[in-house]
Amino acid sequence: MDSMSQAFLSERVVTPDGELHAAILVEDETITGLCGPSQVPRHCELHDFGRLAILPGLVDSHVHINEPGRTDWEGFWTATRAAAAGGYTTLVDMPLNCLPETTTVAALEVKRAAARGQCFVDWAAWGGVAGDNALDIGPLARAGVKGFKCFLIHPGCDGFKMVTLPQLKAALPHVASTGLPLLVHAELQGPIDAAAPQLEAADWHRYETYLQSRPDEAEIAAIRLLLQLCREYRFRLHIVHLATAMALPELREAKAAGLPVTVETCPHYLYFAAEEIRDGSTLHKCAPPIRGRANREALWDGLRDRVIDLIATDHSPCPPSWKRLEEGRFDKAWGGIASLSAALPVMWTALRARGFTLPSLVGLMAHQPAKLAGLTGRKGTIAAGCDADLVVFHPEASQVLEAERVYTRHLVSPYIGETLQGKVVATYLRGRKVFDGGSFVEQPFGREV
């Protein structure tokens, strides 16, 4: 592409220093700086967005793209299209639900080949710590994964193996030596097994039955174990999709003690509440489960106190038949929520109602996820030297989310029909427009970071 100078002007440029009336100067793919509205160089192509906000491209550090191997579930083309429509410009793909799972360098190369030419936004990969693959951790790190994911419980698909405690202890020195984070699905099987006898005659069409089947104690016990291992092995620990607020006190203490621990939660835990989920609404099934209203508000307190560092979608789509929508049984439905295109307005709706600002949103959904994935200085911030990943956002716009605006392979999501505040007007990837209203660039140019 020929050299191109551009200026993106707005009264609401959202930067680490707050909202500024400024122009973002872009040369080719990179932000070169910011200036006042009257200081825009004459040679720049000017894009004036008036009162519309300009955010840095969001970074989603928890996405299941499912390719290769399960493109009937999602795939790079549809996932990254939905991401662009939702204001995300970087996705970090989880190592499971694809075939082969990203637990070896060879599998990572297969994923890279599958992604080529299909991505509307940039992407990166997490590697997997699964079963006895401790010796694959170093090679995966050298090959470019941004960290590792593991499960302490069966992950829902057989190919990606959970780790036993001995296997985890064997892997942790290798993880620690890389300096990369270990992302952990923090549930243990023991409390789940203990709850099972009380549910033998329960009605699995009821959401309350599913909620009781995955008790808070499963998360709490897992997090307690992980914090102890973190003290012993001093690896970077990241708790994914925190659902129970009951774990916050121990996480707060661990952070205060200087342990290298970070925590994420997800839009569905902050937006929905168990009391609002209709029986049979398997669209809301995820693991850990969406808990009650009081728990939800306590998670918001965790965000305010910065015990929870970031918000990631855990976008986990599947074919509609896997959700058992007509049957409505929570024990048989796939657990996962599709939200890539909806997460920004969903979260702005909830954040705004609780007094949070656009800079707060950007910190939680762009800057902190980029930091987790080692992309600080390139992604997630409007600042000189960063990629010119920009989102033009209308914070005051109201919309009812329609199925055709979901953009994933299967237009299935619990957010369809919700009245949301905020709307993505346009998305720019490295200075080039990839999404505008309801249309996309014809030839995608996203690449691996």
Summary of the structure (lengths in Angstrom):
residues: 449
radius of gyration: 21.1
end to end distance: 18.8
largest distance: 73.6
contacts: 1635
relative contact order: 0.17
helix: 34%
strand: 24%
